[in-house]
Amino acid sequence: MPRRELFTPEERAALLAFPAEEAELIRLATLARADVAFVRQHRGEHNRLGVAVQLCYLRYPGRVLTPDESPFPPLLGILAARLRVRPAVWDLYARRDETRRG
């Protein structure tokens, strides 16, 4: 028996999208002290940024990034600024097979 789809692809995309409002996005991307301490335990700027991005995606919208997916650029910028790294280091994190397997 085929599975019944509850949402259309457009509805699913809207449900899982990050908000366009900057204030709401900042709220979702804000890391608690314990989160920052956990993220800083990882070696290398790319790993710290990658862990922070994955942590935010797990919290909202409650999923992980797929291997061929890039993070939402405004979210990446907010997290990179918080961690004092360049957003471009994400590319090194995403390129490594070890970090993209789950």
Long-range contacts (C-beta under 8 A, 24 or more apart in sequence): 15-61, 16-61, 16-63, 17-61, 18-60, 18-61, 18-72, 18-74, 18-75, 22-74, 25-74, 25-75, 25-78, 26-78, 28-56, 28-59, 28-60, 28-75, 29-56, 29-75, 29-78, 29-79, 29-82, 30-82, 31-55, 31-56, 31-79, 31-82, 36-82, 36-83, 39-83, 44-92, 45-83, 45-85, 45-86, 45-89, 46-85, 46-89, 46-90, 46-91, 46-92, 46-93, 47-93, 47-99, 48-83, 48-85, 49-76, 49-79, 49-80, 49-83, 49-85, 49-87, 49-89, 49-90, 49-93, 50-90, 50-93, 50-94, 50-99, 52-79, 52-82, 52-83, 53-79, 53-90, 64-102, 67-100, 67-101, 70-94
